[in-house]
Amino acid sequence: MDDLDRRLLALFADDPRIGVLQASRELGVARGTVQARLDKLTSSGVVTGWGPELSPQALGFPVTAFLTLEIRQDNVELGGHDGVARHLATIPEVLEAHTITGAGDLFARVVARSNSDLQRVIDLVLKDPAIVRSSTVIALATQIPYRVLPLAHSMDTP
């Protein structure tokens, strides 16, 4: 990734609906260059999507929590980590889940309509028989939202 790629990503991050022609004008490069760069960034996996970013809060889910899940270590017949992940994927309030090291086995970010609704979400998560224990931390405020663009800007140019 070079400086043009970083400027292109910043431009689309600031205004995702800008369009290739306007981006080429603002960056001072040919339209074909912008399109080729976008195609390269997409095919290499740097750009993973072009859809709108949604706000759980605006959708009516203002509570964010993080669940640390411990799963049965002998749960091969239950599908292991992948089986639990398939179960979690059926719950719309589970925004992401990661296999982790440490005290737990899986870490999940979930949202809920309220603190009492969070109990409903946790109960749905715990319906999987492979999960033996869960601990929950409720987020009080988001200090730094999920972001990747600063990482791209911090990369040294070759």
C-alpha positions, 0 to 999 in steps of 0.5 A, a space after each residue: 500500500 502506498 500513499 495514493 492507496 491510503 489517501 484513496 481509503 481515507 477519501 472513501 472512509 470519509 465519504 463512501 458515496 463519493 464515486 470513482 469519478 469524483 474521487 479521481 478529481 479530488 485525488 488528481 489522478 485518472 478515473 481508471 487509476 482510482 478504479 484499478 486501485 479500488 479493484 486491487 484493494 478489494 481483491 487483495 482483501 484490504 477492503 472487505 466491504 462497501 455496505 453501510 455501517 449500521 449503528 446498533 444504538 440507532 437500531 434500538 440496541 443501546 446496550 453493548 456487552 462482552 461475553 467470555 464463554 468457556 466451552 466443554 473441552 470434550 465437545 467434539 460431538 457437539 461441534 467444538 468451537 465451530 459448533 458454538 460459533 454456528 449457534 452464536 451466528 443464529 442470534 442477531 444480537 451477537 455482533 462478533 465472536 472470536 476464539 481466544 486464549 486465556 481463561 475463556 475459549 470464545 469472546 463475543 460482542 453482543 447488543 441488547 435493547 436494555 439491561 434486562 433484555 441483555 439477560 434474554 440474549 445471554 440466555 439464548 447464547 447459553 442454550 448451546 450445551 457445549 457452553 459450560 460458563 459465561 461471564 459478562 462485562 457491560 460496556 458503559 461508553 465507547 471511547 474508541 470505536 472499531 477502526 482500521 484506517 489509522 492502522 493503514 495510515 501508520 504503515 511505512 511506505 516501501 
